[in-house]
């Protein structure tokens, strides 16, 4: 199933409030909330969703009443399945 990245700016909200706000969409059948990255210094939040379409993600966020800047299709790599380190390759 496709995944989507949702960017939102939530000034004045702490991580607990952000978690509570974006946790709502995961209860919707058409878009599953996979997790988020919260960047406190920028009041930004990047959430990952799994859904058939971007419109499903948009609907779930609008129903939950959580504002967002944009929704874009994304590809997951390394989440839950880290790639083994290659010999001689440092990062």
N, C-alpha and C positions, 0 to 999 in steps of 0.2 A: 504494500500500500504506500502511496506517496507520502512524503513528509514535507512540512512547511515551517518556515521560520517567521515568527511574528515579532516585530519590533514595536516597543511602546515606551513612552516617556511618562513617568508617574512622579512628578515633583512632589515632595513633601510626604511621600509614603515610605515606610520602612519595609524591610524584607518580609516580616510577618504579615503585614497588610497586603503586600503584593502576592505572596503565596495564597492567602485566603481569596483574593480577588480572581486570580487566574486559575485557581483550583476548580472553580465552578464548571468551566467547559469540559473538564474530563468526565463529568457525569453525563454528557450528551452522547448519544449513540453515534452520531455522524462525524465527530471530531474528537480524537483522544489526545489529551494533554500529556506529553511525554516528559516534560521537565522544563526548567528555566535557568537562565543565567542572569543574575541581578548585579548591575554595576552601580553601586550606591553613589559614587562620586559624580556620575552623570545623570542620576535619577532615571536610568535606562534599564529596561528589562527585555531580554530576548527569550521567547518561549518557542518550544518545539511542539508541533502537533502532527498527528497522523490522521489523514482523511482522504477520501476519494478526490475531492476538489478543493481549491482555494475558497470557493463560495461556502462550502461546508464549515471551514475554519472561520470565515468571516461571520457567518450566521451564529456559530457557537459563541464567539466573542461579543457580538452585539446583544445576544440574548442574555449573556452574563453581565452586560453593562460595563465591560472592561475596555477602555479606550486603547486604540492602537494606531501606529503611524503607517505601517504597511505589512503586507503578507506576501511572502515569496516562496516558491517551491525551492526545496533544498535537498541535498544528498547527504546522508549520514555516513561518516567514516570513523572508525575507531571507537564508537560509542558502544560499550558492552563487548566489543570484540577487538581488543588492541592488536595491532600488527606486531609480529615479532621484530626485534631489533636486528638489523642486518650487520654482519661483521664488518668492521672498519668504517661504519657510517655513524658519525656522532652528530648530535643536535644540541 
